[in-house]
Every structure is written in C-alpha cells, then in structure tokens.
Amino acid sequence: MDYLKAADVFYEVLKENIPDFDRLFRDEVRQKTMFIVAMESIEEMSHDDVHVADYMKALGQLHASRGLTEAHVRAGHEAFRKAVEIAGSDATDEQKQKFLDSFARLTREMGFDV
C-alpha cells in the first residue's frame, strides 16, 4: 500500500465532494501525515488486537469533535474506498478489506453507520 498516494487520493476526492473542506482541513501537510500514520497503525495491528479498538475509539472521538456530519462521513467513506483501491493496487483483497473494515469501525465510533 502506497500510503502517500492513498493520502493524496483521499483528500483529493474529499475536496471535490465536501463543500466546507477548507474549514475542516486547514493544514494539508499535517492532515496527510496523520492519515499516513493512521494507515501504518492499522496495518500493524490485527483486528482482534485490543489496541485497534482503543485506537479507533480515540480517532473516532477526535473526528466527531470536529463537527462532522453524516454527509461528511459518507464522502469520507467513498474517498477512503477509492484511496485504498488506487493506492493498494499491489495489496491483496484481504489487506484492502482490513483497511475498509477499520474505516467502518472508525465511523461507528463516531456514531455513524454508513
């Protein structure tokens, strides 16, 4: 998985689909760095690892505190799916699914079910 490419795709798609993108994402370098760290963390953890649950909960709460709406989360889900598909061209379906499942878990921790 090319994490930098995934970050580029993710934020490019979000920017196209979220009218208030600039309000939510003010520091592009910082956002991409945090995205890459999150992707690395997800890859290093197994789904049954207690740390995954704690990490997803903390990350979900942080994003929820930013005032995200269900429309933001839907756009984020689509952007993440595209990012994983494009940047993970060398990944197995199982590896890609791990990232997608982690994103779904994150949105549930934020109180959304999309």
Secondary structure, DSSP 8 states (H G I E B T S, - for coil): --HHHHHHHHHHHHHHH-TTHHHH---HHHHHHHHHHHHHHHHHS-TT-HHHHHHHHHHHHHHHTTT--HHHHHHHHHHHHHHHHHHTTTS-HHHHHHHHHHHHHHHHHTT---
